[in-house]
Amino acid sequence: MDTGFQLFPRAASQIASQVDDLVLFLIAVSLFFILLIFGAILWFIIRYRRRSPFERPEKIEGSTALELTWTFVPLLITVVMFAWGADIFVKAHHPPDDAMEIFVIGKQWMWKIQHPEGRREINALHVPLGQPVKLTLTSQDVIHDFSIPAFRLKQDVVPGLYTSEWFIPTRIGEYHLFCDQYCGAKHAEMQGIVYVQSPADYQHWLAGDPTAQPPSSAGKKLFAMYGCESCHGQYGPTLAGLYGTPVQVTDEHGVRRTVVADEAYLRESILYPSVKIVVGYPNRMPSFKSTLSEEQVLDLIEFIKSLSGAAVVGPYQGPSLGPATQPTDAEPKINNPPFANYRTNQ
Amino acid sequence: MASIPFIPEYTVEIYLNERHTVASWLLTKDHKRIAVLFMISITILFAIGGSAAVIMRLQLLTPHSTLVEAETYNKLFTLHGVVMVFFFLVPSIPATLGNFLVPLMIGARDLAFPRLNLASWYLYISGSTLALTSLILGGVDTGWTFYTPYSSTFSNTHVILAITGVFIVGFSSIFTGLNFIVTIHKMRCPGMTWFRLPLFIWSMYATSIIFVLATPVLAITLALVALERILGVGIFDPALGGDPILFQHLFWFYSHPAVYIMILPGMGVISELITCYSRKSPFGYVFIAMSSLAIAVLGFLVWAHHMFVAGISIYGGLVFSMLSFLVAIPSAIKVFNWTSTLYKGSIQLDTPMLYALGFIGLFTIGGLTGLFLATLGVDMHVHDTYFVIAHFHYIMVGGAVMAYMGGLHFWWPKITGKLYPEVWGRVAAAILFLGFNLTFFPQFILGYLGMPRRYYAYAPEFQVYNVMSSCGASILAIGYLLPFAYLLWSLKYGKPAGNNPFKAAGLEWTTASPPPKHNFLKTPIAGEPYAYHEMDFSDV
């Protein structure tokens, strides 16, 4: 890792150079106004310095034209800033469909990371160059924040909530990974390293742990271990084909409504099963809140997703990403332009 | 009492020597004495908060310093934040200069509710005592933001004691705000129409509105944290069925307007200083006055810009980004108007003016870097880094504290009847300006490089800027100690000030320095404010 003197951080994601361009624009605007105001003040205090103690300057009321100018010109400039920043922000919240999904769980004081093929790591994140990566983040305890300065990205990691951030690594190297939200005594030690590797090196790394099992397989074992199948599929609601479909439920206020069975719904149904009862079924499922860790919940969700027909395909395909559209062999993308498979959902 | 050094002797009866007993101070209902009580109290708290900062800057001299442990460092930045925000910055100008000057500037004998004013000081003392007790018992490690569920469930430090202190001191603010609003509405002297009010009064009025409307939300929020922490009622902790982001909404609904509580009074001070030392009425009086109110109103609509990466919806982010840019406009209007006030003036660079010009420069930098943070795409990178730390210190220290220092010097002769040594004043102002920039400018770069806030140890490549910052902090410390020394010295040895040593317009300068017990010997009649073009400077 480069630890020498820096004035500007290295840029290693598709969004980093966009953020830097915007920042340079903001610096230019700031410098203009700083020079304007500092220059005016300096000129006035020299030009109009008190030459005699008896001086009595003329009264100047003000100028509506000037007031309107310095109201609306800055307003227009801030509109540009807003739109430019909003554009980057919105793009940064819409991962492409072919992004591979990596799970990140924050807990006091470490990052646990889980790759779709099953390899797990702590305080380190290996990602392949040129591949869109979507992180799904949650916390086991307090709020953390997953920040990679070289990628110009961060996202709070909130207990009870799945948040996400996505990026395309554009530069091979090792970069800092920080917890940016104060989380207790060893907040400053909740750091790690992001390794951006060539796709081949990443494949090699993935194969480095032969015992690794994909989350959906781990989930399948949990499913059997806790006897879930003794109800689900028999007299409990069936789970096959459930993920991503609408479900009729009665919520905690007794109101009947339709929700989509997404990750948040599945998590809630595992941990707090009595909050939303599927219509037509009794409120009988026990809570697994004190039994399962957030990692295990994610494993179970991946298993349930795999039941919905989304096959586990290819090293670059997260299990949750629907039917495979990508070739399954790890075609090195290093020769492609970094944004070759970047598109937004806008 | 006369044997105590630093207590000046006065030949005529004024508010300071009207009675000398301790009880006459502790039970006083005179707004001027209460202002002095506040001034002494917040100076002590500032010294405590500042000491914590000194230890932090020493710790950060090297990447892996072992001066203090991680837990101690976390308690230090919590102490620094809690004390400086709730016990120094929020009451600083309103409770001291505001308390002293609001009745004097509008030609009143006192505030509308003198007993409420005294109660406000006792609440301040009770709140700060509780907060300091939590320090003596071992401290609090949540950060001044008290984010849940860390504060409500996980931290095993004295959170309840500290938030009770903050809860109580909030009512001190509410009392002060209520008092100012009623006083400004009902007790203006003959001739003092709304648009003849000094701009300091307009800013106090805007601040008071925020005091009264925002502070109760903080009290409610902290009470909810206590409820969860003591009784385990699930409000914020998801493990109890709560929502941690709800806390952030509630907390910033107070704490963002609180930023304007801290800066609006400073803006009011600057308007008085700029006009006096350029002998000009303010350029665009109405625009400066109304922009204070605009800031107070818009300030309530931008809270979620602290939460762009907290897990709120994209649309929430877009709306709050846009509103945050809007609140920048009235601040820009003020800066342009202050600068234009200098045009064709008669400018004298005395100590208060140096602080005022320093304020404009530092506030401009603080405001412009605020635009970086309001820009969604940039906030994703710099949020919760030293960039934020640098930005808000430019506003809070470069802005609010500079203004407080400027105002303190400007009205010191009015408050004490004594002149401070002008040369020392200018030297200290210059040292403060240099020390401040050296301390906090490198932190912008640190933040952009990615150094997170609240780290007791950091990656080695951040060291250069941290060393610069710590050097700056030592200069800054000298800049604060100097005025403390010569202002105390001036109490005993300073030259008598006379009614109006700086030839300033404004009713407060028409009465004696220090003012008599009831401010004016006969009810003043207000004319046009800032009538420098009609003033007689021939006897200077």
Interface residues (C-beta under 8 A of the other chain):
Chain A: D2 T3 G4 F5 Q6 L7 F8 P9 I15 Q18 V19 L22 V23 L26 V29 S30 F33 I34 I37 F38 A40 I41 F44 I45 Y48 R49 R50 R51 P53 F54 E55 R56 P57 E58 K59 I60 E61 G62 S63 L66 E67 W70 T71 P74 L75 T78 V79 M81 F82 W84 G85 A86 D87 I88 F89 V90 A92 H93 Q108 D141 V142 I143 D145 S147 P149 A150 R152 L153 K154 Q155 D156 V158 P159 G160 L161 T163 H176 F178 C179 D180 Q181 Y182 C183 G184 A185 K186 H187 A188 E189 Q191 Y272 K289
Chain B: A70 E71 N74 D141 T142 G143 Y147 P149 Y150 F154 S155 D237 P238 A239 G241 D243 P244 I245 S278 R279 K280 S281 F283 G284 Y285 V286 F287 F308 V309 A310 G311 I314 G317 L318 S321 M322 F325 L326 A328 I329 A332 I333 V335 F336 N337 T339 S340 L342 Y343 K344 G345 S346 I347 Q348 L349 L357 I360 G361 T364 I365 L368 T369 L371 F372 A374 T375 L376 G377 V378 D379 M380 H381 H383 D384 T385 I445 Y448 L449 G450 P452 R453 R454 Y455 Y456 A457 Y458 A459 P460 E461 V464 Y532 H533 M535 F537 S538 V540
